[in-house]
Structure formats: C-alpha cells, structure tokens
Amino acid sequence: MPREIILARSAGQCFGVKRAFNIAMEAAASEDPVVMLGDIVHNEHVVQRIDSAGVKVVEDLDGSGQQGALLVRAHGAAPEVYRKAEEAGLKLLDATCPLVHEIHQVAREMAAEGYRLIVIGDHGHDEVIGIAGQVEDAIILAGPEEVQERLPKRLRKVGVVVQSTQNMENVQRILAELVPRVRELRYVDTICGPTKTHQRDIRTLPSEVDVMVIVGSFTSANTCRLTEISLEKNPRSYQVEDASGLAGEWFVDSITIGVTAGASTPDWIIDEVMEALEKLPD
Ligand code: SF4
C-alpha cells in the first residue's frame, strides 16, 4: 500500500509573518539601509535570507548611529520604540500584523475606560512588551501561579487581553484564578485565528497517523510546543529543522505520515521536507 503523507492545513507561517517577510524583502531592495530590532522570526533559514538581502539586525536604537529605515516586525513594538526611531531620524516601516494592532487598540480602549490592563503572555516576548507598552502599569501574567504573586490586593476593574499565540488552556487557568479576585473583569479573546487553527490541528492529526513530523527551528518556542503536544498524542513524533534532519528508520512500517510546521517555518522548507518524505522507500 502506498504511503499517505498528510500536511496539516495550518502548517507553517501565518499571514502576518509572511507579510512582514515580504515587507522586509521589498525594503531591502530599496536603496536606503534597513535595520530591524531582533530577528524577524525564530528560523535560521529565514533570518539568513533577510540578512543576505541586506536587512541588518540591531539590539537597540540607543546611540546606534543608524540611518535609513527601521522595520517593525510582525509582533509589533511599544510606542517608545516608535518614538526612539523618530528621534533618531529613522523612517518607519511598520510590518506589525494587523491582528496585533487590534490587540493594541483593545488595550488602549480598556485603559481609557478605567480598566487595569492584564496581558496574558510570556515575559520578555516582544509582542507582550509591545501590548503592555500601550498603557501605563499593565500587569503581565505568564501562568496561573503568578496571579497571587503579581496582582495587587484590591482591583475593581480589570481588563484582560492575550498574546496572539498563547495556549488557550493556559489562558483558561489564569482566568479561573482571576475571577474570584476581582470585582469586574472584562476579557477579550485576542488569540489570533491562525494560532487557534494550529492548536486545533496539532490536537487531532498526531493521533490519526503512524508517524508525525514537525518542521521548524529548535529555537522556535512555538515549534517546540507543537512537538511537545504531538509527543503526548503520538510517541513517534519527530522535529526536524529541514529535510536533512529526517532519518529513514523513523518511518519503518508506517502507512501514514502527518506533517506540520511551526508558525516561523517558511513554505520552501516545508516543501523540501514533503518532497523528501515522498521519496522514502515503501
Ligand atoms: S501569529 Fe497571529 S497575530 Fe501573530 S503575526 Fe501571525 S497572524 Fe498575526
């Protein structure tokens, strides 16, 4: 029986990251130098393409003496970054995902209506810093155990938004801790559509196939999380950075192979992995 290889519909980059990559490549083709604060996505292949095209990554804008344009990445930035770029005389190329812009807007509206903002998300993540930076005194919560540690004793009105790529189960656990502690809680589900589809697919596909392959960088938290969930459903789950990481012995006696990829993995790497899998001996 020929082997069946099923690629998850949600595999790979979301439209926000693809859009940011295209903006970066177009900018690189212009004459002005372009700088970016940090890598565009956690994927070495993408980073290398952008670097070869001429977009330079800098750690900070302070005293960097940069000229040209600053590219704001898909997960956005705090207003302070825009201010610094303006002061430095840099032109702004805003590749912030429109869905992240929406989260910023919700955060500002909540603050304007007197809600103390809580951002559920990972500490130190640029998207979370950018959301929290929209208002004064936002509280960031990464897990339910932080509710007691970080929440002030008396809070009447709390508004909650979520990092676009958060895991829904974590959000639900945090909300369950928050509800008994505050008088009025307003929650807006800001996990984005592509993330939800990704999370749904990874909960079903691994149990339906003999072997599961997850394509993406080991430095991508999102890809490693997919591998973790996949391993819970199917012990024959393997993560590879690209086609060169595949090992023939993983697929012995397999009839069905499922493939997915982290939100930072580009299509050309997924295509190469699919081609290599199709060439496996029966
Ligand atoms: S993960 Fe969602 S919010 Fe983030 S860039 Fe992609 S589509 Fe936009």
py3Dmol code that shows the C-alpha trace and the ligand (Angstrom):
import py3Dmol

protein = """\
ATOM      1  CA  MET A   1       0.000   0.000   0.000  1.00  0.00           C
ATOM      2  CA  PRO A   2       1.468   3.395  -0.918  1.00  0.00           C
ATOM      3  CA  ARG A   3       2.270   5.627   1.987  1.00  0.00           C
ATOM      4  CA  GLU A   4      -0.024   8.588   2.673  1.00  0.00           C
ATOM      5  CA  ILE A   5       1.525  11.890   3.698  1.00  0.00           C
ATOM      6  CA  ILE A   6      -0.839  14.422   5.231  1.00  0.00           C
ATOM      7  CA  LEU A   7       0.198  18.041   5.565  1.00  0.00           C
ATOM      8  CA  ALA A   8      -1.735  19.967   8.236  1.00  0.00           C
ATOM      9  CA  ARG A   9      -3.704  22.823   6.709  1.00  0.00           C
ATOM     10  CA  SER A  10      -2.241  25.224   9.258  1.00  0.00           C
ATOM     11  CA  ALA A  11       1.404  24.158   8.776  1.00  0.00           C
ATOM     12  CA  GLY A  12       3.932  26.950   8.590  1.00  0.00           C
ATOM     13  CA  GLN A  13       3.905  30.697   8.582  1.00  0.00           C
ATOM     14  CA  CYS A  14       0.798  32.698   9.295  1.00  0.00           C
ATOM     15  CA  PHE A  15      -0.190  35.553   7.003  1.00  0.00           C
ATOM     16  CA  GLY A  16       1.226  38.110   9.470  1.00  0.00           C
ATOM     17  CA  VAL A  17       4.737  36.668   9.325  1.00  0.00           C
ATOM     18  CA  LYS A  18       4.620  36.207   5.534  1.00  0.00           C
ATOM     19  CA  ARG A  19       3.533  39.812   5.172  1.00  0.00           C
ATOM     20  CA  ALA A  20       6.391  41.029   7.407  1.00  0.00           C
ATOM     21  CA  PHE A  21       8.892  38.934   5.432  1.00  0.00           C
ATOM     22  CA  ASN A  22       7.666  40.445   2.144  1.00  0.00           C
ATOM     23  CA  ILE A  23       7.851  43.974   3.552  1.00  0.00           C
ATOM     24  CA  ALA A  24      11.425  43.264   4.732  1.00  0.00           C
ATOM     25  CA  MET A  25      12.487  41.910   1.335  1.00  0.00           C
ATOM     26  CA  GLU A  26      10.912  44.846  -0.521  1.00  0.00           C
ATOM     27  CA  ALA A  27      12.593  47.292   1.853  1.00  0.00           C
ATOM     28  CA  ALA A  28      15.929  45.565   1.362  1.00  0.00           C
ATOM     29  CA  ALA A  29      15.608  46.053  -2.366  1.00  0.00           C
ATOM     30  CA  SER A  30      15.371  49.821  -1.863  1.00  0.00           C
ATOM     31  CA  GLU A  31      18.450  51.990  -1.657  1.00  0.00           C
ATOM     32  CA  ASP A  32      18.047  53.009   1.994  1.00  0.00           C
ATOM     33  CA  PRO A  33      19.672  50.869   4.651  1.00  0.00           C
ATOM     34  CA  VAL A  34      17.120  48.960   6.750  1.00  0.00           C
ATOM     35  CA  VAL A  35      17.539  47.864  10.357  1.00  0.00           C
ATOM     36  CA  MET A  36      15.360  45.662  12.494  1.00  0.00           C
ATOM     37  CA  LEU A  37      15.246  45.151  16.283  1.00  0.00           C
ATOM     38  CA  GLY A  38      15.840  41.396  16.603  1.00  0.00           C
ATOM     39  CA  ASP A  39      15.212  38.569  14.153  1.00  0.00           C
ATOM     40  CA  ILE A  40      12.057  38.631  12.026  1.00  0.00           C
ATOM     41  CA  VAL A  41      11.127  35.093  13.125  1.00  0.00           C
ATOM     42  CA  HIS A  42      12.873  32.319  15.036  1.00  0.00           C
ATOM     43  CA  ASN A  43      14.028  30.460  11.973  1.00  0.00           C
ATOM     44  CA  GLU A  44      17.637  30.379  10.801  1.00  0.00           C
ATOM     45  CA  HIS A  45      16.765  29.930   7.105  1.00  0.00           C
ATOM     46  CA  VAL A  46      14.507  32.989   7.044  1.00  0.00           C
ATOM     47  CA  VAL A  47      16.967  35.064   9.086  1.00  0.00           C
ATOM     48  CA  GLN A  48      19.753  34.171   6.663  1.00  0.00           C
ATOM     49  CA  ARG A  49      17.689  35.164   3.598  1.00  0.00           C
ATOM     50  CA  ILE A  50      16.839  38.523   5.097  1.00  0.00           C
ATOM     51  CA  ASP A  51      20.417  39.106   6.181  1.00  0.00           C
ATOM     52  CA  SER A  52      21.751  38.285   2.706  1.00  0.00           C
ATOM     53  CA  ALA A  53      19.196  40.689   1.255  1.00  0.00           C
ATOM     54  CA  GLY A  54      20.797  43.417   3.371  1.00  0.00           C
ATOM     55  CA  VAL A  55      18.465  43.996   6.343  1.00  0.00           C
ATOM     56  CA  LYS A  56      20.574  44.323   9.486  1.00  0.00           C
ATOM     57  CA  VAL A  57      19.552  43.252  12.959  1.00  0.00           C
ATOM     58  CA  VAL A  58      20.396  45.624  15.830  1.00  0.00           C
ATOM     59  CA  GLU A  59      19.872  45.118  19.571  1.00  0.00           C
ATOM     60  CA  ASP A  60      18.906  48.686  20.432  1.00  0.00           C
ATOM     61  CA  LEU A  61      18.370  52.039  18.799  1.00  0.00           C
ATOM     62  CA  ASP A  62      20.245  53.926  21.538  1.00  0.00           C
ATOM     63  CA  GLY A  63      23.273  55.590  20.073  1.00  0.00           C
ATOM     64  CA  SER A  64      23.433  53.040  17.274  1.00  0.00           C
ATOM     65  CA  GLY A  65      24.024  55.791  14.746  1.00  0.00           C
ATOM     66  CA  GLN A  66      21.663  54.008  12.348  1.00  0.00           C
ATOM     67  CA  GLN A  67      20.412  55.666   9.201  1.00  0.00           C
ATOM     68  CA  GLY A  68      17.640  54.755   6.794  1.00  0.00           C
ATOM     69  CA  ALA A  69      14.578  52.878   7.983  1.00  0.00           C
ATOM     70  CA  LEU A  70      13.508  50.827  10.980  1.00  0.00           C
ATOM     71  CA  LEU A  71      11.394  47.787  10.205  1.00  0.00           C
ATOM     72  CA  VAL A  72       8.915  46.956  12.977  1.00  0.00           C
ATOM     73  CA  ARG A  73       8.370  43.203  12.960  1.00  0.00           C
ATOM     74  CA  ALA A  74       5.041  41.277  12.823  1.00  0.00           C
ATOM     75  CA  HIS A  75       4.652  41.149  16.592  1.00  0.00           C
ATOM     76  CA  GLY A  76       4.834  44.908  16.881  1.00  0.00           C
ATOM     77  CA  ALA A  77       6.601  47.194  19.320  1.00  0.00           C
ATOM     78  CA  ALA A  78       5.893  49.540  22.207  1.00  0.00           C
ATOM     79  CA  PRO A  79       5.223  53.237  21.434  1.00  0.00           C
ATOM     80  CA  GLU A  80       8.654  54.008  22.923  1.00  0.00           C
ATOM     81  CA  VAL A  81      10.350  52.215  20.021  1.00  0.00           C
ATOM     82  CA  TYR A  82       8.473  54.388  17.512  1.00  0.00           C
ATOM     83  CA  ARG A  83       9.452  57.485  19.500  1.00  0.00           C
ATOM     84  CA  LYS A  84      13.128  56.498  19.574  1.00  0.00           C
ATOM     85  CA  ALA A  85      13.115  55.792  15.845  1.00  0.00           C
ATOM     86  CA  GLU A  86      11.601  59.193  15.185  1.00  0.00           C
ATOM     87  CA  GLU A  87      14.187  60.899  17.414  1.00  0.00           C
ATOM     88  CA  ALA A  88      16.959  59.062  15.588  1.00  0.00           C
ATOM     89  CA  GLY A  89      15.525  60.322  12.281  1.00  0.00           C
ATOM     90  CA  LEU A  90      14.733  56.822  11.041  1.00  0.00           C
ATOM     91  CA  LYS A  91      11.897  56.248   8.606  1.00  0.00           C
ATOM     92  CA  LEU A  92       9.372  53.690   9.915  1.00  0.00           C
ATOM     93  CA  LEU A  93       8.356  50.583   8.043  1.00  0.00           C
ATOM     94  CA  ASP A  94       5.601  49.107  10.119  1.00  0.00           C
ATOM     95  CA  ALA A  95       5.179  45.379   9.485  1.00  0.00           C
ATOM     96  CA  THR A  96       3.150  44.866  12.664  1.00  0.00           C
ATOM     97  CA  CYS A  97       0.473  42.260  11.990  1.00  0.00           C
ATOM     98  CA  PRO A  98      -2.957  43.920  11.701  1.00  0.00           C
ATOM     99  CA  LEU A  99      -4.208  41.473  14.346  1.00  0.00           C
ATOM    100  CA  VAL A 100      -1.553  42.705  16.796  1.00  0.00           C
ATOM    101  CA  HIS A 101      -2.593  46.290  16.035  1.00  0.00           C
ATOM    102  CA  GLU A 102      -6.105  45.260  17.057  1.00  0.00           C
ATOM    103  CA  ILE A 103      -4.830  43.984  20.415  1.00  0.00           C
ATOM    104  CA  HIS A 104      -3.070  47.338  20.954  1.00  0.00           C
ATOM    105  CA  GLN A 105      -6.309  49.131  20.274  1.00  0.00           C
ATOM    106  CA  VAL A 106      -8.336  46.958  22.659  1.00  0.00           C
ATOM    107  CA  ALA A 107      -5.678  47.530  25.362  1.00  0.00           C
ATOM    108  CA  ARG A 108      -5.858  51.302  24.946  1.00  0.00           C
ATOM    109  CA  GLU A 109      -9.668  51.299  24.963  1.00  0.00           C
ATOM    110  CA  MET A 110      -9.759  49.262  28.160  1.00  0.00           C
ATOM    111  CA  ALA A 111      -7.330  51.630  29.863  1.00  0.00           C
ATOM    112  CA  ALA A 112      -9.362  54.642  28.688  1.00  0.00           C
ATOM    113  CA  GLU A 113     -12.470  53.078  30.245  1.00  0.00           C
ATOM    114  CA  GLY A 114     -10.713  52.706  33.594  1.00  0.00           C
ATOM    115  CA  TYR A 115      -9.775  49.027  33.454  1.00  0.00           C
ATOM    116  CA  ARG A 116      -6.385  47.971  34.811  1.00  0.00           C
ATOM    117  CA  LEU A 117      -4.833  46.044  31.936  1.00  0.00           C
ATOM    118  CA  ILE A 118      -3.640  42.474  32.342  1.00  0.00           C
ATOM    119  CA  VAL A 119      -1.745  40.922  29.458  1.00  0.00           C
ATOM    120  CA  ILE A 120      -1.593  37.144  29.456  1.00  0.00           C
ATOM    121  CA  GLY A 121       1.644  36.272  27.724  1.00  0.00           C
ATOM    122  CA  ASP A 122       5.308  35.350  28.002  1.00  0.00           C
ATOM    123  CA  HIS A 123       7.577  37.679  29.949  1.00  0.00           C
ATOM    124  CA  GLY A 124      10.212  39.270  27.759  1.00  0.00           C
ATOM    125  CA  HIS A 125       8.427  38.431  24.493  1.00  0.00           C
ATOM    126  CA  ASP A 126       8.420  41.414  22.148  1.00  0.00           C
ATOM    127  CA  GLU A 127       4.741  41.153  21.301  1.00  0.00           C
ATOM    128  CA  VAL A 128       3.843  41.168  25.006  1.00  0.00           C
ATOM    129  CA  ILE A 129       6.166  44.117  25.698  1.00  0.00           C
ATOM    130  CA  GLY A 130       4.538  45.956  22.782  1.00  0.00           C
ATOM    131  CA  ILE A 131       0.993  45.302  24.078  1.00  0.00           C
ATOM    132  CA  ALA A 132       1.835  46.223  27.684  1.00  0.00           C
ATOM    133  CA  GLY A 133       3.576  49.368  26.435  1.00  0.00           C
ATOM    134  CA  GLN A 134       0.301  50.727  25.057  1.00  0.00           C
ATOM    135  CA  VAL A 135      -0.865  51.733  28.528  1.00  0.00           C
ATOM    136  CA  GLU A 136       0.533  52.724  31.954  1.00  0.00           C
ATOM    137  CA  ASP A 137       1.085  49.998  34.558  1.00  0.00           C
ATOM    138  CA  ALA A 138      -0.028  46.904  32.673  1.00  0.00           C
ATOM    139  CA  ILE A 139       0.413  43.636  34.561  1.00  0.00           C
ATOM    140  CA  ILE A 140       1.849  40.693  32.640  1.00  0.00           C
ATOM    141  CA  LEU A 141       0.844  37.184  33.706  1.00  0.00           C
ATOM    142  CA  ALA A 142       2.502  34.135  32.161  1.00  0.00           C
ATOM    143  CA  GLY A 143       0.848  31.431  34.264  1.00  0.00           C
ATOM    144  CA  PRO A 144      -1.849  30.874  36.924  1.00  0.00           C
ATOM    145  CA  GLU A 145       0.730  30.760  39.736  1.00  0.00           C
ATOM    146  CA  GLU A 146       1.600  34.404  39.037  1.00  0.00           C
ATOM    147  CA  VAL A 147      -1.893  35.684  39.810  1.00  0.00           C
ATOM    148  CA  GLN A 148      -1.302  35.672  43.563  1.00  0.00           C
ATOM    149  CA  GLU A 149       2.302  36.943  43.290  1.00  0.00           C
ATOM    150  CA  ARG A 150       1.697  39.818  40.897  1.00  0.00           C
ATOM    151  CA  LEU A 151      -1.825  41.053  41.420  1.00  0.00           C
ATOM    152  CA  PRO A 152      -2.327  43.971  43.803  1.00  0.00           C
ATOM    153  CA  LYS A 153      -4.689  43.199  46.709  1.00  0.00           C
ATOM    154  CA  ARG A 154      -7.520  45.462  45.638  1.00  0.00           C
ATOM    155  CA  LEU A 155      -8.539  45.602  41.995  1.00  0.00           C
ATOM    156  CA  ARG A 156     -12.019  46.637  40.989  1.00  0.00           C
ATOM    157  CA  LYS A 157     -11.937  46.791  37.212  1.00  0.00           C
ATOM    158  CA  VAL A 158      -9.638  44.510  35.277  1.00  0.00           C
ATOM    159  CA  GLY A 159      -9.363  44.192  31.504  1.00  0.00           C
ATOM    160  CA  VAL A 160      -7.626  41.139  30.075  1.00  0.00           C
ATOM    161  CA  VAL A 161      -6.089  40.684  26.643  1.00  0.00           C
ATOM    162  CA  VAL A 162      -3.929  37.815  25.432  1.00  0.00           C
ATOM    163  CA  GLN A 163      -0.720  37.442  23.412  1.00  0.00           C
ATOM    164  CA  SER A 164      -1.851  36.279  19.962  1.00  0.00           C
ATOM    165  CA  THR A 165      -0.020  32.945  20.153  1.00  0.00           C
ATOM    166  CA  GLN A 166      -0.984  31.877  23.672  1.00  0.00           C
ATOM    167  CA  ASN A 167      -2.231  28.438  24.531  1.00  0.00           C
ATOM    168  CA  MET A 168      -5.960  28.553  25.312  1.00  0.00           C
ATOM    169  CA  GLU A 169      -5.654  26.103  28.220  1.00  0.00           C
ATOM    170  CA  ASN A 170      -3.131  28.365  29.961  1.00  0.00           C
ATOM    171  CA  VAL A 171      -5.415  31.355  29.441  1.00  0.00           C
ATOM    172  CA  GLN A 172      -8.364  29.481  30.941  1.00  0.00           C
ATOM    173  CA  ARG A 173      -6.343  28.516  34.016  1.00  0.00           C
ATOM    174  CA  ILE A 174      -5.292  32.142  34.570  1.00  0.00           C
ATOM    175  CA  LEU A 175      -8.846  33.422  34.127  1.00  0.00           C
ATOM    176  CA  ALA A 176     -10.098  30.876  36.658  1.00  0.00           C
ATOM    177  CA  GLU A 177      -7.639  32.306  39.217  1.00  0.00           C
ATOM    178  CA  LEU A 178      -8.542  35.897  38.373  1.00  0.00           C
ATOM    179  CA  VAL A 179     -12.325  35.678  38.546  1.00  0.00           C
ATOM    180  CA  PRO A 180     -12.637  35.282  42.341  1.00  0.00           C
ATOM    181  CA  ARG A 181     -10.122  38.076  42.975  1.00  0.00           C
ATOM    182  CA  VAL A 182     -11.588  40.997  41.074  1.00  0.00           C
ATOM    183  CA  ARG A 183     -14.929  42.725  41.154  1.00  0.00           C
ATOM    184  CA  GLU A 184     -15.346  43.387  37.436  1.00  0.00           C
ATOM    185  CA  LEU A 185     -13.458  41.513  34.759  1.00  0.00           C
ATOM    186  CA  ARG A 186     -13.601  42.251  31.070  1.00  0.00           C
ATOM    187  CA  TYR A 187     -11.948  39.654  28.847  1.00  0.00           C
ATOM    188  CA  VAL A 188     -11.296  39.944  25.137  1.00  0.00           C
ATOM    189  CA  ASP A 189     -10.034  36.780  23.445  1.00  0.00           C
ATOM    190  CA  THR A 190      -7.175  38.076  21.309  1.00  0.00           C
ATOM    191  CA  ILE A 191      -5.581  34.733  20.402  1.00  0.00           C
ATOM    192  CA  CYS A 192      -5.475  35.011  16.626  1.00  0.00           C
ATOM    193  CA  GLY A 193      -7.275  32.756  14.130  1.00  0.00           C
ATOM    194  CA  PRO A 194      -4.111  31.163  12.653  1.00  0.00           C
ATOM    195  CA  THR A 195      -2.913  30.222  16.167  1.00  0.00           C
ATOM    196  CA  LYS A 196      -6.256  28.622  17.003  1.00  0.00           C
ATOM    197  CA  THR A 197      -6.192  26.552  13.813  1.00  0.00           C
ATOM    198  CA  HIS A 198      -2.620  25.467  14.596  1.00  0.00           C
ATOM    199  CA  GLN A 199      -3.596  24.405  18.113  1.00  0.00           C
ATOM    200  CA  ARG A 200      -6.647  22.507  16.875  1.00  0.00           C
ATOM    201  CA  ASP A 201      -4.721  20.629  14.149  1.00  0.00           C
ATOM    202  CA  ILE A 202      -1.934  19.524  16.482  1.00  0.00           C
ATOM    203  CA  ARG A 203      -4.504  18.037  18.836  1.00  0.00           C
ATOM    204  CA  THR A 204      -6.035  15.812  16.163  1.00  0.00           C
ATOM    205  CA  LEU A 205      -3.545  14.949  13.402  1.00  0.00           C
ATOM    206  CA  PRO A 206      -0.862  13.126  15.513  1.00  0.00           C
ATOM    207  CA  SER A 207      -3.402  10.554  16.746  1.00  0.00           C
ATOM    208  CA  GLU A 208      -4.569   9.849  13.206  1.00  0.00           C
ATOM    209  CA  VAL A 209      -1.160   8.957  11.709  1.00  0.00           C
ATOM    210  CA  ASP A 210       1.629   6.430  12.353  1.00  0.00           C
ATOM    211  CA  VAL A 211       4.440   8.993  12.391  1.00  0.00           C
ATOM    212  CA  MET A 212       4.323  12.727  12.898  1.00  0.00           C
ATOM    213  CA  VAL A 213       6.958  15.160  11.595  1.00  0.00           C
ATOM    214  CA  ILE A 214       7.153  18.698  12.962  1.00  0.00           C
ATOM    215  CA  VAL A 215       9.217  21.081  10.872  1.00  0.00           C
ATOM    216  CA  GLY A 216      10.855  24.091  12.484  1.00  0.00           C
ATOM    217  CA  SER A 217      13.755  25.526  14.339  1.00  0.00           C
ATOM    218  CA  PHE A 218      14.725  24.253  17.783  1.00  0.00           C
ATOM    219  CA  THR A 219      14.964  27.919  18.818  1.00  0.00           C
ATOM    220  CA  SER A 220      11.287  28.489  17.966  1.00  0.00           C
ATOM    221  CA  ALA A 221       9.196  28.189  21.151  1.00  0.00           C
ATOM    222  CA  ASN A 222       6.095  27.734  19.034  1.00  0.00           C
ATOM    223  CA  THR A 223       7.572  24.779  17.074  1.00  0.00           C
ATOM    224  CA  CYS A 224       8.923  23.086  20.213  1.00  0.00           C
ATOM    225  CA  ARG A 225       5.490  23.426  21.813  1.00  0.00           C
ATOM    226  CA  LEU A 226       3.905  21.710  18.773  1.00  0.00           C
ATOM    227  CA  THR A 227       6.397  18.858  19.192  1.00  0.00           C
ATOM    228  CA  GLU A 228       5.580  18.567  22.894  1.00  0.00           C
ATOM    229  CA  ILE A 229       1.824  18.326  22.229  1.00  0.00           C
ATOM    230  CA  SER A 230       2.395  15.915  19.357  1.00  0.00           C
ATOM    231  CA  LEU A 231       4.532  13.628  21.551  1.00  0.00           C
ATOM    232  CA  GLU A 232       1.707  13.457  24.097  1.00  0.00           C
ATOM    233  CA  LYS A 233      -0.567  12.099  21.356  1.00  0.00           C
ATOM    234  CA  ASN A 234       1.935  10.030  19.402  1.00  0.00           C
ATOM    235  CA  PRO A 235       5.352   8.842  20.654  1.00  0.00           C
ATOM    236  CA  ARG A 236       6.531   8.545  17.036  1.00  0.00           C
ATOM    237  CA  SER A 237       6.749  12.344  16.697  1.00  0.00           C
ATOM    238  CA  TYR A 238       9.946  13.917  15.413  1.00  0.00           C
ATOM    239  CA  GLN A 239      11.040  17.521  14.990  1.00  0.00           C
ATOM    240  CA  VAL A 240      13.397  18.467  12.158  1.00  0.00           C
ATOM    241  CA  GLU A 241      14.819  21.824  11.176  1.00  0.00           C
ATOM    242  CA  ASP A 242      14.768  20.898   7.485  1.00  0.00           C
ATOM    243  CA  ALA A 243      14.810  17.864   5.172  1.00  0.00           C
ATOM    244  CA  SER A 244      18.394  16.977   6.149  1.00  0.00           C
ATOM    245  CA  GLY A 245      17.181  16.104   9.667  1.00  0.00           C
ATOM    246  CA  LEU A 246      14.916  13.230   8.536  1.00  0.00           C
ATOM    247  CA  ALA A 247      16.026   9.692   9.416  1.00  0.00           C
ATOM    248  CA  GLY A 248      14.752   6.738   7.349  1.00  0.00           C
ATOM    249  CA  GLU A 249      14.356   4.430  10.376  1.00  0.00           C
ATOM    250  CA  TRP A 250      11.613   6.650  11.853  1.00  0.00           C
ATOM    251  CA  PHE A 251       9.263   5.597   9.079  1.00  0.00           C
ATOM    252  CA  VAL A 252       9.704   1.810   9.092  1.00  0.00           C
ATOM    253  CA  ASP A 253       6.284   0.077   8.786  1.00  0.00           C
ATOM    254  CA  SER A 254       4.465   3.387   8.566  1.00  0.00           C
ATOM    255  CA  ILE A 255       1.474   3.792   6.270  1.00  0.00           C
ATOM    256  CA  THR A 256       0.524   7.347   7.208  1.00  0.00           C
ATOM    257  CA  ILE A 257       2.757  10.313   7.993  1.00  0.00           C
ATOM    258  CA  GLY A 258       1.456  13.608   9.330  1.00  0.00           C
ATOM    259  CA  VAL A 259       3.409  16.818   8.794  1.00  0.00           C
ATOM    260  CA  THR A 260       3.055  20.158  10.456  1.00  0.00           C
ATOM    261  CA  ALA A 261       5.357  23.149  10.890  1.00  0.00           C
ATOM    262  CA  GLY A 262       5.822  25.957  13.365  1.00  0.00           C
ATOM    263  CA  ALA A 263       4.487  29.434  12.650  1.00  0.00           C
ATOM    264  CA  SER A 264       8.001  30.630  11.769  1.00  0.00           C
ATOM    265  CA  THR A 265       8.846  27.886   9.234  1.00  0.00           C
ATOM    266  CA  PRO A 266       8.836  29.112   5.625  1.00  0.00           C
ATOM    267  CA  ASP A 267       6.975  27.280   2.850  1.00  0.00           C
ATOM    268  CA  TRP A 268      10.130  26.423   0.927  1.00  0.00           C
ATOM    269  CA  ILE A 269      11.471  24.357   3.870  1.00  0.00           C
ATOM    270  CA  ILE A 270       8.113  22.547   4.257  1.00  0.00           C
ATOM    271  CA  ASP A 271       8.104  21.768   0.512  1.00  0.00           C
ATOM    272  CA  GLU A 272      11.585  20.260   0.749  1.00  0.00           C
ATOM    273  CA  VAL A 273      10.545  18.059   3.670  1.00  0.00           C
ATOM    274  CA  MET A 274       7.404  16.916   1.806  1.00  0.00           C
ATOM    275  CA  GLU A 275       9.494  16.021  -1.261  1.00  0.00           C
ATOM    276  CA  ALA A 276      11.992  14.062   0.847  1.00  0.00           C
ATOM    277  CA  LEU A 277       9.155  12.156   2.561  1.00  0.00           C
ATOM    278  CA  GLU A 278       7.572  11.295  -0.771  1.00  0.00           C
ATOM    279  CA  LYS A 279      10.868   9.753  -1.885  1.00  0.00           C
ATOM    280  CA  LEU A 280      11.117   7.427   1.126  1.00  0.00           C
ATOM    281  CA  PRO A 281      11.253   3.755   0.168  1.00  0.00           C
ATOM    282  CA  ASP A 282       7.942   1.892   0.861  1.00  0.00           C
TER     283      ASP A 282
END
"""
ligand_1 = """\
8
SF4
S 0.605 34.696 14.923
Fe -1.357 35.722 14.506
S -1.102 37.793 15.320
Fe 0.934 36.901 15.182
S 1.693 37.536 13.199
Fe 0.698 35.583 12.887
S -1.412 36.051 12.293
Fe -0.522 37.880 13.192
"""
view = py3Dmol.view(width=600, height=400)
view.addModel(protein, "pdb")
view.setStyle({"model": 0}, {"cartoon": {"style": "trace"}})
view.addModel(ligand_1, "xyz")
view.setStyle({"model": 1}, {"stick": {}})
view.zoomTo()
view.show()
